[in-house]
Amino acid sequence: MTTAPTAARELRIAVDAMGGDFAPRAAVQGAWLAAAEDGIPILLVGRRERLELELSRLHPATRRIEILHADDVVGMEETATAVRRKREASLAVCARAVRDGRAQAMVTAGHTGAAMVAAKLLLGAAPGVDRPALAAVFPNRRGRTVVLDVGANVDSKPEHLRQFAVMGHFYAQEVIGTTRPRIGLLSIGEEEEKGSGVTRGAYAALSATGLNFVGNVEGRDVFNGEADVVVCDGFVGNVLLKAAEAMAELIVGMMREELVRSSRTRVGGWLARPAFANFARRTDYAEFGAVPLLGVQGGCLIGHGRSNAKAIRSAIRSAYEFCQADLHQKIRDKIAELHAEEARLTAAPAPVEAERAPS
Amino acid sequence: MTTAPTAARELRIAVDAMGGDFAPRAAVQGAWLAAAEDGIPILLVGRRERLELELSRLHPATRRIEILHADDVVGMEETATAVRRKREASLAVCARAVRDGRAQAMVTAGHTGAAMVAAKLLLGAAPGVDRPALAAVFPNRRGRTVVLDVGANVDSKPEHLRQFAVMGHFYAQEVIGTTRPRIGLLSIGEEEEKGSGVTRGAYAALSATGLNFVGNVEGRDVFNGEADVVVCDGFVGNVLLKAAEAMAELIVGMMREELVRSSRTRVGGWLARPAFANFARRTDYAEFGAVPLLGVQGGCLIGHGRSNAKAIRSAIRSAYEFCQADLHQKIRDKIAELHAEEARLTAAPAPVEAERAPS
């Protein structure tokens, strides 16, 4: 049965139960937490028998979870485009459920590339959006920084970066809760003329958006809280995301090596454990939920492959807030407004100065 | 007096004594350490009276330091191009000393942009090199990764990335001491077809160099030791460098905040101090010396503005090794070999298959 979306509809989140390193258990537990404790209606997508078994272990049972059978799965080692062939893969079934209005957003901890392909192909780009973008949320000194694009696009043009800014603005405002988010353009110097050909073009495009554009920012500003949204091409954003993950692991690994070198530091490390635990909590992947693919028709949040139940639940909550805020309507309206403004400027008569006779 | 460089000449390093947050004291102390303890001849460039005063405080006196007077300085707050006007700035005097053969390399902790402008303008690009590149050395799980370019160029073409690979190869081999350095091309996926238009072109160019090219690498590989040299455009390299610095500071700052929250963790932190100290040593800027600007005629190493005496000494040692290894001659020879190989392929008769009559 296909339900057409209506204004008063109850929102529902489709959860890919088969994606991620700890699937289906982590996904089922996360979905159960979101349904039982947060009251979020869930469409749980995957092999029915297995999901029923996992659910039967969780108490109390909740009526807010409905299972949608999907026979197949896209493995983490497959190429992203495998999802085109695998029509019965849980990812494809999730995306069709959102397309058909059975759910309003999808959450997966599966293959990131395949999730993007499924969402772009089956949901399609939202009106006005040329290129959907993947957004990542980083911790910073004062709060959180949204960086986009982190890998959905390469070779972006200034107009694409402007659309990323609009999408990032609304994500920061509606989902993260930032007031009047400061938008920075990722470059290699603060002055307007610094950067690549694309960033110089984007600077002008961003200046005219009416958003809270604070100019060029640098790599360091992602972590020092000088901007709430950092806009960049998906190539540099993806390098940044993957480098930051690996660097955090390297630092933690090196600290651990040093702490076990002597009995003194071993005792110190043991006493300092609550501090390490707090630190881990502040930088925990699970706290930051998943990365949203912004600009497709319907919500799509992609979790880390290592997502545990807590991370899945957190992603489901983000997806729910995303739908509640009607983020896509806001993005669509703002992009339409920018296009209308441009059309007005293009159609406007030449400025008065040009009409004067030469003196 | 201008000394023409000869094969048997004694190498000498020009040190900009006026650049950096702790100038001139840190630079003079670093130069003194390199001269007195490492036996490296130094040309110390800056205000003579001040430098003589600083040197008079250090014992024993060394004859290996000669002072070259420079009346002016490029301030950290000035634009990079200020060095064009300020012909008597210590940076410009250093570069001219290298150009004129009074020294073979220059070391500065001053204005990075101005140092690049001075070196490119006064030393010029080495034969065969289209674009000099700034290389940064990152700690990784197993050793060190050289990443270039980190900010001297934007919008690099595949041929430029190939030249960066040649320069990085010899820097890793001769200065860092890596045997048969593995060269990775920074991209957003390991497969050859992944990446931007430029990286796909560069993949082909790098495959034919005869270097130990290991294919595409991702942001994470900078820190996990999967490559010894990572080649990229200066835009992404600069974002990576600045983000890594800020992220390391953020992590250390957050850890510190957590450690002082309770008396238990405070005691733990105190006991664990030797571990923190070892960790700091392993990731210390001063241990990694300065970033070399590769591909100019003569050596040019640019230290962090916060460089202390130890960092300056370490940079001077790197500069000395750089000159001893005759790095530029090796880079020049390799690039000439690649160009000759291309010319041979272009001029070669069509392959035999093409000459066959169609069957």
Interface residues (C-beta under 8 A of the other chain):
Chain A: P139 N140 R141 G151 V154 D155 L186 S187 I188 G195 S196 G197 T199 E218 G219 R220 D221 V222 F223 N224 C232 G234 F235 V236 N238 V239 L240 L241 K242 A243 A244 E245 A246 M247 A248 E249 L250 I251 G253 M254 M255 E258 L259 R261 S262 R264 T265 V267 G268 G269 W270 L271 A272 R273 P274 A275 F276 N278 F279 R282 T283
Chain B: P139 N140 R141 G151 V154 D155 L186 S187 I188 G195 S196 G197 T199 E218 G219 R220 D221 V222 F223 N224 C232 G234 F235 V236 N238 V239 L240 L241 K242 A243 A244 E245 A246 M247 A248 E249 L250 I251 G253 M254 M255 E258 L259 R261 S262 R264 T265 V267 G268 G269 W270 L271 A272 R273 P274 A275 F276 N278 F279 R282 T283
